[in-house]
Structure formats: C-alpha cells, structure tokens
Amino acid sequence: MFKNGTWFAYMLVAILLISVAGNIYMVMTAANDPSFAVEPDYYKKAVQWDRLQAEKAASDALGWHIVVDARPDELRIRLTDRLGRPIDGATVEVDAFPNARASQRVRGYMIPKGRGVYVFERDFAENGLWEYRLAAVVDEQRFMHVSKKELP
C-alpha cells in the first residue's frame, strides 16, 4: 500500500493534524469555561493605578463603614459614618460575582430603605464565596468598599 517510504510522510501529516485538532479543542474548552474570567477594564485600571489609589485613600479618609448582609435572594448593607450614624441619600452601586464563576457578574443600584440601609434584590443562585464591590456616593464624596461573604 505504501511504497518508497510514503508512509513516513502520511504519518507526519497525521501527527500534525492530531496536534492542530488537540490545540483547537483546548482553545474551545478554555473559551467556554464558565470559571474563566478577565477583570473588566484591567488595562484602564493599570494605566490609572495612581488615580485609583488616590481615590481609595480619599475613600478611607471619609471613615465610613459598610456592613454587608449577603443572602441568596438579596444583598443588604448598612452604611454609617465614622461616628456610627446612618448615611441616607446615597447612590450605592454594586458589582457582585461568585469567586468560582467571576464572569457571571451581577451589577446594579441598591434601593434605599432608610436609616442607612440599602437593599439589592437579586437571585444570587451560586453558592460559595462571593465578592461584593460597592461604591456609595453622597454629593461629591465617594466611598468604595470590597467585601467577601460566603453564601450557603
């Protein structure tokens, strides 16, 4: 069937095709993996690192506190100033995601309930460790907070 060593050429072509098919399979698997995630705007954040650190320092200087109460059906926070008084009238933005599936982000604005309490009603179906990135804005003051909580 194979004369004059042509079997060797066919074997090399077969090895190359198997290698290409294997690489395509690995790329497709990695691209469709729900646990794979890239930090949104990571390049922009890297370029603006100094500005972001200055914002974080200004946020810390406010002395505000956020207590996070994470439940499977809602996220509830309590926002207080440095003396423990509730802060009302804030616009609170949330960016939440499970650590195991960081590409499955939940974003939105929290609803004020009074006395410094804000609620974000959403189905946090994924059990495990969640990261909550919160930004509260009152007038020109911006407070940033990151919290990690385990959902049962």
N, C-alpha and C positions, 0 to 999 in steps of 0.2 A: 504494500500500500504506500509506504513512504520510501522513496528511493533517494539515493545520493545525499543522505543527511537532511532532507527537508523536514523531518520530524523535529529537528532541533529548532528550526525557525517557527514552526507551529507551536512548539512548547513555549518559546519566548513570548509569542503573541498571546497565548493563553494566560501566562503568568502576568503580563501587563494588563490584560483585560480584567482579571480577577482583582488585581491591585486597584485599578480605577473603580471597579464596582464596589469594592470594600470602602474606598475613600468617599464615594458618593453616598453610600449607606451611612457612614459615620457623620457626614455633614448634615444629612437629612435628620438623623436622630438627634443631633445636638441642636439643630434649628427648631425642632418641635418639642424640645424638653421643657415642660412647664416649670421646672425648678431653676432654669437658666434665666437670669435677668441682668440687664445692664442698668446702672444708675442713670436715671434721666438727667440730661444736660450735664453729664460729668465733665466734658471738656470746658463748658462755660464756667462751671463751678471751679475747676482747676485754674482757669485764667483769672477768675475774680476771687481767688483764695484770700488775699489780704482784705478785700472789702467784706467778704463774708465773715472773716474773723473779727473785724471791727463791729459788724452788726451783732455778732454773738456777744461781744464784750459789752456793747450798749444794752443788749437784752438782759444780760446778767446783772448789770448795774441797776436796772429797774427794781430788782429784788422781788419780783412777782413769783408766785408759786402756782403750779398746776398739779392737782391730784387727779389721777386717771382711774376711772372705774370702768373696766372693759368687760362687756358681757357678750354672749353670742348674738344677741339681737340689737344691741346698741352700745354706743360709746358715750359715757357721761364724764364730764370733767367739772372740777370746781376751781375757779380762777380767783386768786386772792392777791392783795398787795403785800408789801413787806411787813405790815402790821397785822396781817391776817384778816383784813376787811375784804368782803367780796367786791369784785370788779364787775359791774354791769355795763352794758352798752358796747361791748367789744365785738368785733368781727373775728370769728375764730374759724380758721381753715384747717382741715385735717387731711393728711395723706397717710393712709394705713396700708400695711401689707403683711402677710404671714412670712416669716423668715424662710420657710421651706419653699415658698412659691412667690418670690419677691416680684415677679412680673404681673401678678394678679393684684393690682393696686386698687384701693377704694379711696376716692377723693370727694371732697365736698365741703360745705359750710355747716357749722353747728348752729342749732337753734337755741337762742337764749331762753331760759326758763325762770330767770330771776334769782337774786341773791348769789350771783356769781356762778350759777350752774348753767352749763351748756350741754346739749344733747345732740348726738348724731345717730339717727335711727337707720340702721342698715343691717343686712344679714351678713354677719361675719362667720360664714359657714365652715371655714377651715379651722380645725382645732390646732393647738400648738402655740408656739411663741409668735406674737405679733409685734411689729414696731409701729408706733404712732408718732408721726411728726406733726406738731401743732404750731400754728402761728396765730397769736392773738394781737389784734391791732385796735388801739384806742387813740383817737386823734392822730398824732404823729408818732406815738410810741408803739413800738413793735416788740413783742416778746415771743421768743422761739423756745420750744421745748420738745425733747425727744424722750419717749418712754417706751419700754418693752414690757409687755404683760403676757402671761400665759392664759390662753383660753381653753377651758375644759372640753 
